[in-house]
Structure formats: C-alpha cells, structure tokens
Amino acid sequence: MRPLPAWLVDWRSWPRRLVRIWSVSLQFRTVLITVALSGVTVLLIGVLMTQSISSDLFRQRLDTVLQQSNSATGRMQEQFTSSDASDQTELEQLRTQVFDELRGSAINLSDFAFRRTPGTEARNVLQNASTADYVDSLLSADLRRAVGEGTGTQQWQSVAIPVGDQGATSPGIVVGSSIDIPSAGRYELYLVYDLGDIQQTLDFVAGTILLAFLLLVVLIGAIAWLVVRLVVAPIRVAADTSQKLAAGQLEERLPVKGRT
C-alpha cells in the first residue's frame, strides 16, 4: 500500500498550499469564486424559501386552531348557559360532562386548562382544573391578563410543549377564551394544540431544499471547472509555445484545430 503524500497528511500545510494554488492558478480562482458566489446566493434563496414555507404552514394551522377553539368554546358556553344547574354539585357534574365532550370532539387538542378569572365573585366556585401539570407553566401573565380583560375575543400564544423527561419540547399554540357561567361567574379556558407534525414537515422540506441546493452548487462548480478548463487550455498552450519560441525553438508551432 502506497503511503499518502506528505502534504495530505500534514493538514497544517493546507492553507499555505491553497494560497499558493490561488496565486498561480486562474482556473482554481475562477472556480472557487463561482462556487462561493453561487453558494451564498443559493443559501439566501434557501433561507427565504424555508421562512416562507414555515410562515405559510404556521398561518394555515393557526387559522384552523382558532376556528376549532372558537367552536369548542362556543359549544361549552352554550352548554353552561342553557343548563339548569345552579348549585355547586350540579355545576361540577356539568363541568365534568363538558370536559369529556371537549376531549372527544376537539381535533389536534393536546391538553387544556380551566381557570377562574381573578376577582370573580359568585356564590358557587368551580375548582381550577387541567389535563396535565405542565399546562400551568405555559400560561404567561400577559396571556392570562389579556384573556381576563377580553370581551369574547380569543387570545393565543406560541409555546414550547414539554415532551418526555429528557427536556425535549415540541412547538405548540395556547388559545385562551373567557366563559361566563351562570351562578359561578367568569372563567378562562386554555386549549393547548401541538404543532409537532408541522415541525416534522418543515424539517423534511428544509432537508430536501438543502440537499437540492448542495447538488446545485456542486453542479455549478463542475460546469465552471469545465468551462474554465476549455478556455484556459488554449491560453496555456499558447504560453508554452511562446516560451519555447523565445528559447530559440523556432520550429515550435501552435496546433491548429478546426475545419478548412
């Protein structure tokens, strides 16, 4: 087995060799500049495309989530308003029934939380509830304030949903709405939607775009190398011939190619 060249083993000499090749090789400079400029252009296009796709995917899912949340909140409000429940026990039973229906009807709903609006005064008080402990950590003070002060409008916030015990997270959205319960006052409903499937789609699209652009840069580099080689080769032959003529080899001639 033949040993590797010394310059290939000694990686510290690579910068010096590249500088020397840059200074003496027009072909190397042309190809490197072409690949560098193409790479920067392709990178910018890829970033813009990825951001545009990400924004479109998020906006489409957000619209769907807000529609579903508005529908779920409307049904819950209607059930509380039309119910004859008036004491604590009946209201608790009604709330449990409403929550069960919410779990079964809401699409893409991960978890939810039910909170009493601060300052609410009523003869019946429903206990706060949530389907998961982490939901409380997603409810920022600004979101709760906006929902508590809102007049029927939905408030939403992007969040990172904990996944597993390793500290991993998944992108999500929390949508908050206020609900008025007869004989119990105002409460807040927070619905948590997981957007992990969108992130997976975006990762796949970004990976595909990256691979396609890398292949494009390689192709541009290969084309540039071929074109420069075709252009530089005759110049190199002419330079060699002129040097030989200058050295006294008067019989030296340039090769003639083409048709007569």
C-alpha positions as CSV (number, residue, x, y, z in Angstrom):
1,M,0.0,0.0,0.0
2,R,1.4,3.3,-1.1
3,P,1.8,6.0,1.7
4,L,-0.2,9.1,1.5
5,P,1.5,12.3,0.2
6,A,3.2,14.3,2.9
7,W,1.1,17.4,2.2
8,L,-2.1,15.4,2.6
9,V,-1.0,14.0,6.0
10,D,0.2,17.4,7.3
11,W,-3.1,19.3,7.4
12,R,-1.4,22.4,8.8
13,S,0.2,23.0,5.4
14,W,-3.2,23.1,3.6
15,P,-3.8,26.8,4.0
16,R,-0.3,27.6,2.6
17,R,-0.8,25.3,-0.3
18,L,-4.3,26.8,-1.0
19,V,-2.8,30.3,-1.0
20,R,-0.1,29.2,-3.4
21,I,-2.6,27.5,-5.8
22,W,-4.8,30.6,-5.6
23,S,-1.9,32.8,-6.7
24,V,-0.8,30.7,-9.6
25,S,-4.0,29.1,-10.9
26,L,-6.5,31.2,-12.8
27,Q,-8.7,28.1,-13.1
28,F,-8.7,27.5,-9.4
29,R,-9.6,31.1,-8.6
30,T,-12.4,31.3,-11.2
31,V,-14.0,28.0,-10.0
32,L,-13.7,28.9,-6.3
33,I,-15.2,32.4,-6.8
34,T,-18.0,31.0,-8.9
35,V,-18.8,28.3,-6.3
36,A,-18.6,30.8,-3.4
37,L,-20.9,33.3,-5.0
38,S,-23.3,30.6,-6.1
39,G,-23.3,29.1,-2.6
40,V,-24.1,32.4,-1.0
41,T,-26.9,33.1,-3.5
42,V,-28.3,29.6,-3.0
43,L,-28.1,29.9,0.8
44,L,-30.1,33.2,0.7
45,I,-32.7,31.7,-1.6
46,G,-33.0,28.6,0.6
47,V,-33.4,30.7,3.8
48,L,-36.1,32.8,2.2
49,M,-37.9,29.7,0.9
50,T,-37.8,28.0,4.2
51,Q,-39.0,31.0,6.1
52,S,-41.9,31.5,3.6
53,I,-42.9,27.8,3.8
54,S,-42.7,27.9,7.6
55,S,-44.8,31.1,7.8
56,D,-47.4,29.7,5.5
57,L,-47.6,26.3,7.4
58,F,-47.9,28.1,10.7
59,R,-50.5,30.6,9.5
60,Q,-52.7,27.8,8.0
61,R,-52.5,25.8,11.2
62,L,-53.2,28.9,13.3
63,D,-56.3,29.7,11.4
64,T,-57.5,26.1,11.8
65,V,-56.7,26.1,15.5
66,L,-58.5,29.4,16.1
67,Q,-61.6,28.1,14.3
68,Q,-61.6,24.9,16.3
69,S,-61.0,26.7,19.5
70,N,-63.8,29.2,18.8
71,S,-66.2,26.3,18.0
72,A,-65.2,24.4,21.1
73,T,-65.5,27.4,23.4
74,G,-68.9,28.4,21.8
75,R,-70.3,24.9,22.5
76,M,-69.0,25.0,26.1
77,Q,-70.5,28.4,26.7
78,E,-73.9,27.3,25.2
79,Q,-73.9,24.2,27.4
80,F,-73.3,26.2,30.6
81,T,-75.8,28.9,29.6
82,S,-78.6,26.5,28.7
83,S,-78.1,24.3,31.7
84,D,-80.4,24.4,34.8
85,A,-77.5,23.6,37.1
86,S,-77.5,26.1,40.0
87,D,-75.7,24.6,42.9
88,Q,-72.0,23.5,43.4
89,T,-72.5,19.8,42.9
90,E,-74.6,20.2,39.7
91,L,-72.1,22.7,38.2
92,E,-69.2,20.3,39.0
93,Q,-71.0,17.4,37.3
94,L,-71.8,19.7,34.3
95,R,-68.2,20.8,34.0
96,T,-67.0,17.2,34.0
97,Q,-69.5,16.3,31.3
98,V,-68.4,19.4,29.2
99,F,-64.7,18.4,29.6
100,D,-65.4,14.9,28.5
101,E,-67.1,16.2,25.3
102,L,-64.3,18.6,24.7
103,R,-61.7,15.8,24.8
104,G,-63.7,13.7,22.3
105,S,-64.6,16.5,19.9
106,A,-61.6,18.7,19.6
107,I,-59.1,17.8,16.8
108,N,-55.4,18.1,17.4
109,L,-56.1,19.2,21.0
110,S,-53.3,18.1,23.3
111,D,-54.4,19.4,26.7
112,F,-56.4,22.2,28.3
113,A,-56.8,24.1,31.5
114,F,-59.8,25.7,33.2
115,R,-59.1,28.7,35.4
116,R,-61.2,31.1,37.5
117,T,-60.7,34.7,36.4
118,P,-59.1,36.7,39.3
119,G,-61.6,39.0,41.0
120,T,-64.7,36.9,40.1
121,E,-67.3,36.9,42.8
122,A,-70.1,34.4,42.8
123,R,-71.9,32.1,45.2
124,N,-70.6,29.0,43.5
125,V,-66.9,28.5,42.9
126,L,-65.6,25.8,40.5
127,Q,-62.2,24.5,41.2
128,N,-59.4,25.1,38.7
129,A,-58.6,22.0,36.6
130,S,-56.1,21.0,33.9
131,T,-55.4,17.8,32.0
132,A,-51.7,18.0,32.6
133,D,-49.4,19.7,35.1
134,Y,-47.2,21.4,32.5
135,V,-50.1,23.5,31.2
136,D,-49.8,26.0,34.0
137,S,-46.2,26.7,33.0
138,L,-47.4,27.6,29.5
139,L,-49.8,30.3,30.7
140,S,-47.9,33.6,30.8
141,A,-49.0,36.5,32.9
142,D,-49.6,38.5,29.7
143,L,-51.8,35.8,28.2
144,R,-53.9,35.5,31.4
145,R,-54.3,39.2,31.6
146,A,-55.4,39.5,28.0
147,V,-57.9,36.7,28.4
148,G,-59.2,38.0,31.7
149,E,-59.7,41.5,30.3
150,G,-61.1,40.3,26.9
151,T,-64.7,40.5,25.9
152,G,-65.2,37.3,24.0
153,T,-62.1,37.6,21.8
154,Q,-59.6,34.8,21.6
155,Q,-56.1,35.3,22.7
156,W,-53.3,33.0,21.5
157,Q,-49.6,32.5,22.2
158,S,-46.8,30.3,20.8
159,V,-45.3,27.9,23.3
160,A,-42.9,25.1,23.7
161,I,-44.7,21.9,24.9
162,P,-42.6,19.6,27.1
163,V,-42.1,16.1,25.6
164,G,-40.9,13.3,27.7
165,D,-38.4,13.5,30.6
166,Q,-35.3,14.5,28.6
167,G,-36.1,18.2,28.3
168,A,-37.3,17.9,24.7
169,T,-40.0,20.3,23.5
170,S,-42.5,20.5,20.7
171,P,-43.9,23.7,19.2
172,G,-47.4,24.5,20.1
173,I,-50.1,27.1,20.5
174,V,-52.2,28.0,23.5
175,V,-55.6,29.6,22.8
176,G,-57.4,31.3,25.7
177,S,-61.0,32.4,25.9
178,S,-63.3,33.6,28.6
179,I,-66.5,31.8,29.6
180,D,-69.4,33.2,31.7
181,I,-71.0,30.5,33.9
182,P,-74.4,31.4,35.5
183,S,-74.2,31.4,39.3
184,A,-70.4,30.8,39.1
185,G,-69.0,33.9,37.4
186,R,-66.3,34.2,34.8
187,Y,-63.8,31.5,34.0
188,E,-61.0,31.1,31.4
189,L,-60.5,28.1,29.1
190,Y,-57.0,27.5,27.7
191,L,-56.6,25.0,24.9
192,V,-53.2,23.6,24.0
193,Y,-52.5,22.5,20.4
194,D,-49.4,20.6,19.4
195,L,-47.7,21.6,16.2
196,G,-45.1,18.9,16.2
197,D,-46.4,17.5,12.9
198,I,-45.8,20.9,11.2
199,Q,-42.2,20.9,12.6
200,Q,-41.6,17.5,11.1
201,T,-42.9,18.6,7.8
202,L,-40.8,21.7,7.9
203,D,-37.7,19.7,8.8
204,F,-38.3,17.4,5.9
205,V,-38.8,20.3,3.5
206,A,-35.7,22.1,4.7
207,G,-33.6,18.9,4.4
208,T,-34.9,18.4,0.9
209,I,-34.1,22.0,-0.1
210,L,-30.7,21.8,1.5
211,L,-29.8,18.6,-0.4
212,A,-31.1,20.0,-3.7
213,F,-29.1,23.3,-3.3
214,L,-25.9,21.4,-2.4
215,L,-26.3,19.4,-5.5
216,L,-26.9,22.6,-7.5
217,V,-23.7,24.2,-6.1
218,V,-21.7,21.1,-7.0
219,L,-23.2,21.1,-10.5
220,I,-22.4,24.8,-10.9
221,G,-18.8,24.2,-9.7
222,A,-18.4,21.3,-12.2
223,I,-19.7,23.4,-15.0
224,A,-17.5,26.3,-14.1
225,W,-14.5,24.0,-13.9
226,L,-15.2,22.5,-17.4
227,V,-15.8,25.9,-19.0
228,V,-12.7,27.4,-17.5
229,R,-10.7,24.4,-18.5
230,L,-11.8,24.7,-22.1
231,V,-11.0,28.4,-22.1
232,V,-7.7,28.2,-20.2
233,A,-6.3,25.2,-22.1
234,P,-5.6,27.1,-25.4
235,I,-4.1,30.0,-23.4
236,R,-1.8,27.6,-21.6
237,V,-0.7,26.0,-24.9
238,A,0.0,29.4,-26.4
239,A,2.0,30.5,-23.4
240,D,4.1,27.3,-23.5
241,T,4.7,27.8,-27.3
242,S,5.7,31.4,-26.8
243,Q,8.2,30.4,-24.2
244,K,9.7,27.8,-26.5
245,L,10.0,30.3,-29.3
246,A,11.6,32.7,-27.0
247,A,14.1,30.0,-26.0
248,G,15.1,29.5,-29.7
249,Q,12.9,26.6,-30.6
250,L,11.8,28.3,-33.8
251,E,10.3,25.2,-35.3
252,E,7.6,25.2,-32.5
253,R,4.1,25.9,-33.8
254,L,0.7,26.2,-32.2
255,P,-1.6,23.2,-33.0
256,V,-4.3,24.1,-35.5
257,K,-7.8,22.6,-34.9
258,G,-10.9,23.1,-37.0
259,R,-12.1,22.6,-40.5
260,T,-10.9,24.2,-43.7
